[in-house]
Amino acid sequence: MNEPSSLRRQEFIAGVRDTLPLLLGALPFGLIYGAIAATSGLSFAAALAMSAFVFAGSSQFIAVGLVAAQTPVAIIVLTTLIVNLRHMLYSATLLPHLRSLPQRWRIPLAFWLTDETFAVTVHRFQRGDASTCKHWYQLGSSIAMYLNWQLCCFAGLLLGNRIPDAQGWGLDVAMPVTFIGMIIPFVRTLPVAISVLTAGAASLLTLAMPYKLGILASAFAGIASGLLAQRLLRAQAAVAER
Amino acid sequence: MSADELWLIAGMFAVTFGIRYLLFGLADRISLSAWLSDSLRFIPPAVLTAITVPAVLLPDGQWQLSAANPYLIAALCSLAAGIVTRNLLATIAIGLATFFLHRLWL
């Protein structure tokens, strides 16, 4: 690993810069987490520690909700496991790009892997240039997301007891709106469009599945339909060529 | 912090990091077959869509297919903004603005 430090810095800064819009989306999400945590019965220190060590927005929300409902710890941990299984799909996607990195890189990049950093970074990795420092781009995006999340959660915890009915404000709209912005750049080919439509339809058909397992089932439906569409299009192109 | 809270956070940390790290840790020992690496391209938008669609159509766990649903209107406006502007910040900002305008005036 002997990259020029200017290239590293350039990649790092680009990673931070491309993540900035997503910080806006995470901001209300972090605030509301803090606000809910403040009223859930979880202590201030535990709510902060959860952001610092778990660093997974949707599972933190669910965990805080379960704490408020006095759910046993083992059930909360199990729910976290299932809700975060999608991260396994993310790390599988990044796998080919991180193969040559030492463990001291893989460990922090794994810890900081979120929906947002993943979505931004995967575009960077898939661009065909020869940069050997794309992992610095991911590091920049990761650290930006992490610091922003800690600050927002802290602010939410401070404000939580003072804002009346913070949950009723609907700040949680930030998540779908941010995700829509993240989905659009991926949809450039017909198979991806078909995959997205299928996943969306499947997510409505699998609502009855417990523990948000519908998300995984829908993702697999989307992937399968995308692959199928890609095959059919290739077969069609091969026939047309003959 | 109570002992229960400590276990909660330790457990959540272990499963979250475990899932994120498992494949990264083995990265140099795993090779993916062609169709598997083909399918990876579909993962990000498929997962994100599967999270987003129910959040918008059933914001409180109940179907709300009407113009009175601010989540739905905000999502449609941010989708339109995203397609037209191709700008992430504009997509998010317009979605949030639509949501709060809708709540204030409707």
Contacts between the chains, C-beta under 8 A, distances in Angstrom:
chain1	res1	chain2	res2	distance
A	20	B	89	7.5
A	21	B	87	8.0
A	21	B	88	4.0
A	21	B	89	3.8
A	21	B	92	6.0
A	22	B	88	7.1
A	22	B	92	7.8
A	24	B	89	6.7
A	24	B	92	5.4
A	24	B	93	6.9
A	24	B	96	7.8
A	25	B	92	4.9
A	28	B	96	7.5
A	42	B	5	6.8
A	43	B	1	5.7
A	43	B	2	7.0
A	43	B	5	6.2
A	45	B	1	4.7
A	45	B	5	7.9
A	46	B	1	5.0
A	46	B	2	7.7
A	46	B	5	3.9
A	46	B	6	7.9
A	46	B	8	7.3
A	46	B	9	6.4
A	49	B	1	6.9
A	49	B	5	7.9
A	49	B	9	5.2
A	50	B	8	7.8
A	50	B	9	5.4
A	50	B	12	6.8
A	53	B	9	5.8
A	53	B	12	7.7
A	53	B	13	4.5
A	54	B	9	6.6
A	54	B	12	4.5
A	54	B	13	5.5
A	54	B	16	5.3
A	55	B	16	7.4
A	56	B	12	7.8
A	56	B	16	5.1
A	58	B	51	7.7
A	59	B	12	6.7
A	59	B	16	6.7
A	63	B	8	7.2
A	63	B	12	6.3
A	67	B	8	7.4
A	73	B	4	6.0
A	73	B	7	5.2
A	73	B	8	4.9
A	73	B	11	6.4
A	74	B	11	7.6
A	76	B	8	6.1
A	76	B	11	7.5
A	76	B	12	7.1
A	77	B	8	7.2
A	77	B	11	3.6
A	77	B	12	5.9
A	77	B	14	7.8
A	77	B	15	5.9
A	80	B	11	7.6
A	80	B	12	4.8
A	80	B	15	5.3
A	80	B	16	6.3
A	81	B	15	4.1
A	81	B	19	7.0
A	84	B	15	6.8
A	84	B	16	5.4
A	84	B	19	5.1
A	84	B	20	7.6
A	85	B	19	6.4
A	86	B	47	5.0
A	87	B	16	7.6
A	87	B	19	5.0
A	87	B	20	4.9
A	88	B	19	5.4
A	88	B	22	6.8
A	88	B	23	6.5
A	89	B	43	4.7
A	89	B	47	6.2
A	90	B	20	7.9
A	90	B	43	7.1
A	90	B	44	7.5
A	90	B	47	7.7
A	91	B	19	7.9
A	91	B	20	6.0
A	91	B	21	7.7
A	91	B	22	7.1
A	91	B	23	4.2
A	91	B	24	5.3
A	92	B	23	5.5
A	92	B	32	7.7
A	92	B	40	6.2
A	92	B	43	7.3
A	93	B	40	4.4
A	93	B	41	8.0
A	93	B	43	5.2
A	93	B	44	6.8
A	94	B	24	7.5
A	95	B	23	5.6
A	95	B	24	7.4
A	95	B	27	5.3
A	95	B	30	6.5
A	95	B	32	7.1
A	96	B	32	7.1
A	96	B	37	6.8
A	98	B	24	6.0
A	98	B	27	5.1
A	99	B	27	4.7
A	99	B	28	5.2
A	100	B	28	7.6
A	101	B	27	7.6
A	103	B	25	7.2
A	106	B	21	7.2
A	106	B	24	4.4
A	106	B	25	6.2
A	106	B	27	6.7
A	107	B	21	6.6
A	107	B	24	7.8
A	107	B	25	8.0
A	109	B	24	6.7
A	110	B	17	6.8
A	110	B	20	4.3
A	110	B	21	3.9
A	110	B	24	4.4
A	110	B	25	7.5
A	111	B	17	5.7
A	111	B	20	6.6
A	111	B	21	7.4
A	113	B	20	4.7
A	115	B	47	7.8
A	115	B	48	6.7
A	115	B	51	7.9
A	118	B	44	6.7
A	119	B	44	5.7
A	119	B	48	6.9
A	122	B	44	5.8
A	170	B	59	7.8
A	170	B	70	6.6
A	170	B	71	7.5
A	170	B	99	6.7
A	170	B	103	6.6
A	172	B	55	7.8
A	172	B	59	7.9
A	173	B	70	7.1
A	173	B	71	5.6
A	173	B	74	5.5
A	173	B	95	7.2
A	173	B	96	6.9
A	173	B	99	4.6
A	174	B	92	7.5
A	174	B	96	6.5
A	175	B	51	7.7
A	175	B	52	7.8
A	175	B	55	6.4
A	176	B	51	7.9
A	176	B	52	4.7
A	176	B	55	4.5
A	176	B	56	5.0
A	176	B	71	6.6
A	176	B	74	7.7
A	176	B	75	5.5
A	176	B	95	7.9
A	177	B	74	5.9
A	177	B	75	6.6
A	177	B	78	4.7
A	177	B	91	7.3
A	177	B	92	5.5
A	177	B	95	3.2
A	177	B	96	6.1
A	177	B	99	7.4
A	178	B	92	5.4
A	179	B	48	4.8
A	179	B	49	7.9
A	179	B	51	6.3
A	179	B	52	4.4
A	180	B	52	6.2
A	180	B	75	6.0
A	180	B	78	5.0
A	180	B	79	5.4
A	180	B	82	6.1
A	180	B	91	6.4
A	180	B	95	6.8
A	181	B	78	6.6
A	181	B	82	5.4
A	181	B	88	4.6
A	181	B	91	3.6
A	181	B	92	5.2
A	181	B	95	7.7
A	182	B	44	7.9
A	182	B	48	5.7
A	182	B	88	7.4
A	183	B	45	5.0
A	183	B	48	5.0
A	183	B	49	5.9
A	183	B	52	7.1
A	184	B	79	7.7
A	184	B	82	4.3
A	184	B	83	6.5
A	184	B	86	7.3
A	184	B	91	7.0
A	185	B	86	7.6
A	185	B	88	8.0
A	186	B	44	5.7
A	186	B	45	3.9
A	187	B	45	6.2
A	191	B	42	7.5
A	192	B	41	7.3
A	192	B	42	6.5
A	192	B	45	6.1
A	195	B	42	4.5
A	195	B	45	6.7
A	195	B	46	5.4
A	196	B	45	4.9
A	196	B	46	6.5
A	196	B	49	4.9
A	198	B	46	7.8
A	199	B	45	7.6
A	199	B	46	4.1
A	199	B	47	7.6
A	199	B	49	4.5
A	199	B	50	4.8
A	199	B	53	8.0
A	200	B	49	4.8
A	200	B	50	7.1
A	200	B	52	7.8
A	200	B	53	4.3
A	202	B	50	6.9
A	203	B	49	7.0
A	203	B	50	4.2
A	203	B	51	7.7
A	203	B	53	4.7
A	203	B	54	5.3
A	204	B	53	6.3
A	204	B	54	6.5
A	204	B	57	6.8
A	207	B	54	6.3
A	207	B	58	7.2
A	214	B	50	7.2
A	214	B	54	7.6
A	215	B	47	6.8
A	215	B	50	4.7
A	215	B	51	5.8
A	218	B	46	7.3
A	218	B	49	7.8
A	218	B	50	3.7
A	219	B	43	6.7
A	219	B	46	4.7
A	219	B	47	4.6
A	219	B	50	5.3
A	221	B	46	8.0
A	222	B	42	6.2
A	222	B	45	7.7
A	222	B	46	3.1
A	222	B	47	8.0
A	222	B	49	6.9
A	222	B	50	6.9
A	223	B	39	5.0
A	223	B	42	4.5
A	223	B	43	6.3
A	223	B	46	5.6
A	226	B	39	7.5
A	226	B	41	7.6
A	226	B	42	3.9
A	226	B	46	7.1
A	227	B	35	6.9
A	227	B	38	6.4
A	227	B	39	5.4
A	227	B	42	6.9
A	230	B	38	7.0
